[in-house]
Amino acid sequence: MGVQLFKAKYEVEECLSEIRECLEVGWTGMGFKTVEFEEAWRQYTGLPYAHYLNSSTMGLYMAVDILKNEYGWQDGDEVITTPITFISTNHAIAKSNLKAVFADVDETFCLNPESVKEHITEKTRAVMYVGLGGNVGNYDEIVKICKENNLAFILDAAHMAGTRYKGKIPGREADVVIYSFQAVKNLPTADSGMICFKDGKLDEIVRKKAWLGINKDTYARTQNMGNYKWKYDVEYVGEKGHGNSVMASIGLVQLKYLDRDNAYRRTLCQWYRERLSAYPDKIKLVKIENGCESACHLFQILVEDRDSLIVALNQAGISPGVHYIANTDYKMYSYAKGTCQFADYVSKHTISLPLNLYMTFEDVEVICDEIVKFIVNK
């Protein structure tokens, strides 16, 4: 089968045991395990609130929607964001009738603070910050910019499960943090996510909006001696965005092994770096800021002829990826095409190398051999 880009590794028997408990109790939906997973995530991250959702995309959508409504933003107001991200990030802005204003990235592949400052206008309301690949980038500078300009700070932490910065899980500084537990993420479930607001009032709102605006979820309505409370009110036009106990069961197990698994990802990345750093004129490595202990969801390099290298690796049974095409190349965001020079370069020249927990040192060596053979022969 060759070397895959991603391949989730599950603690199968433990996961099945947790899922079995859901089936035996007869409760597979919201509540039961989702409540337990939320508490475990709060304990792990140190963040004050956490609500379990069916995807991080839903979390992004609800984060922007709630901040807009609660902070009094108007249609057409602006959110500064990155072009180098999965499309969910920027769709969340557009979906709330706000304008995505694209700033450039720097050598960390995260937002460039200087470019962010250049894009602030009287209509700017927030910065959407993506910790690409698990890296924090110039996190402190972005936090400072948000504070100085009274901007909301939204942290898209889809790649950051387990990332630490200066010894702590980043995110306390953010108005809201959104994590992904999608099938190939560092903490994999089939698909789910977590939204962590700083403000308890907003946590209460997202719990209602994620359950169609209903002010009492079904689990809460069955906690009084098993009697089902059928009366509730509907306060919002919400979404059906909550997570379920089957996926939360997997999450509870995988969380116990997250730091162990991330440590091995960092080892794989270190092997790549040691080998590929010998070719600085041909291969550019992503910069990791001091103090960042990355979750290492991605290992990315920049090369001149990216597309031909992908073909060469595919022919050798190796499956790399691209993260990401600059969103400004997409039709709906083409109004900003050409405005982010380095992001455009990254989009055309970056390649994500295989990074899964089944890989060995020998696998990394084989991949590096193929890359070196390619660049030497160019």
MOCOR-V774536 format. One record per residue. SS is DSSP state (h for helix, s for strand, l for the rest). Layout:
ss=[SS/SS]
//
This chain:
ss=[l/l/s/l/l/l/l/l/l/l/l/h/h/h/h/h/h/h/h/h/h/h/h/h/h/l/l/l/l/l/l/l/h/h/h/h/h/h/h/h/h/h/h/h/h/l/l/l/l/l/s/s/s/l/l/h/h/h/h/h/h/h/h/h/h/h/h/h/h/h/h/l/l/l/l/l/l/s/s/s/s/s/l/l/l/l/h/h/h/h/h/h/h/h/h/l/l/l/s/s/s/s/s/l/s/l/l/l/l/l/s/l/h/h/h/h/h/h/l/l/l/l/l/s/s/s/s/s/s/s/l/h/h/h/l/l/l/l/h/h/h/h/h/h/h/h/h/h/l/l/l/s/s/s/s/s/s/l/l/l/l/l/l/s/s/l/l/s/l/l/l/l/l/l/l/s/s/s/s/s/l/l/l/l/l/l/l/l/l/l/l/l/s/s/s/s/s/l/l/h/h/h/h/h/h/h/h/h/h/l/s/l/l/s/l/l/l/l/l/h/h/h/l/s/l/l/s/l/l/l/l/l/l/s/l/l/l/l/l/s/l/s/l/l/h/h/h/h/h/h/h/h/h/h/h/h/l/h/h/h/h/h/h/h/h/h/h/h/h/h/h/h/h/h/h/h/h/h/h/l/l/l/l/s/s/l/l/l/l/l/l/s/s/l/l/l/l/l/l/s/s/s/l/l/l/h/h/h/h/h/h/h/h/h/h/l/l/s/l/l/s/l/l/l/l/l/h/h/h/l/h/h/h/h/h/h/l/l/l/l/h/h/h/h/h/h/h/h/h/s/s/s/l/l/l/l/l/l/l/l/h/h/h/h/h/h/h/h/h/h/h/h/h/h/h/h/h/l]
//
